[in-house]
């Protein structure tokens, strides 16, 4: 059985120490269960707990004020892109019907 690469530095030199996995390069220690839990926590979720993936479609889950305009609940969001570097809590980008491409927070959409 081959051991996984280190989740912190991605080096392949992992070794087992009892129930722990250890990376000799960055000294990170973890268990397989904690790695799986961290991967699950890192997934981006919508307002209802559904996982958001690049390219998915969604709808706006609540009315949003945008300057003097309002994006109504139920408006489609197309071609969602997860941002690598979120800006002011806006962690996705998508094309909103009637408004163009906008930065949005994942908590205001519902994946279809």
N, C-alpha and C positions, 0 to 999 in steps of 0.2 A: 504494500500500500504506500503510495506516495503522499507526503504531507503537503498541505497547502502553503502557498507563498504567504509571507507576512502581510497582514492587512494594513499595516502602517507604512512600511517602506517597500513592499512588494518583492523583497528578496527571496530566493528559493532555498535558503539555508536553514529552514525551520527544523527544530528537533523537539522531541518529547522529553518532558521532565515530570514524571508521574502522570497526573491528569492534565497538566498544563502543556501548551505549545509555546516554545520560546524562539525568538529571533536573535541570533548572536550579533547581528549587524546593528540593530537599533535597541536591543534589549527589551523589546515589547513582549509581554506575556499575555496569553489568552487561552480560553477553552473554546472548543468547537461550538458549544451552546452560546457563549457570549458573542462569538463572531456572527452566528446566525441571527441573534437578537439585534445586533448592531446593523446588519444588512436590512432587516425588516424595518427598523426604526428610520433608516435613511431613505426609505421609499417616500415619494411625495404623494400626499393624499388630498382629495377634494373635501368639500364641506361635509360630505356624508361618509367619509372614510374609504372611498374607492381609490385605487391606485391610479395615478396620472402617468401616462407614457407619452413620449414624443409622438406627434402626429395625430393624436386622438382628437375627437370632437367633444364638445361639452356645451352646456347652457349656463347662463348666468343664474345663480341661485337666489339673488336678491337685487332689488333696485339699487343702482350705483349712480351717484352724482358725479358728473364729469364736466366741470365748469358750470355753464348754464344749462347743459343738456343732462338727460338722465338715460342711462342704459337700463331698460326694463328687464325684469325677471323673465326668464324664458328665451332671451336673445341668444342666438347661436354663437359659439366661439369655435372657429375652425383652425386647423393646422397648429395645434399647441406645441410650443417648444419650451422645454425646461431650461431655465437659465443657469449657466454654470456659476455665475456670480450674481446672486440676487441683489436688487437695488431697493432699499427702503422697504423691505418686506415683500416686494413684488418678485415672485419666484418663477413665473411663467410668462410667456408671450404668446399671443394668439390674434387671429384676425376676427374682429367683431363686426357683424353685419351692420352697415351704416356708419361705422366709426373708424374703420381701418385697423391697422395693427397696433395693439396696445399692450402695455405691461400690466399684468394682473396678479392678484394674490390667489394662491390655490384655494384658499378658504371661501372664495366667492363664486366658485363654479361647481357644477355637478357633471361628472363624466357620463356620457350617454351609453 
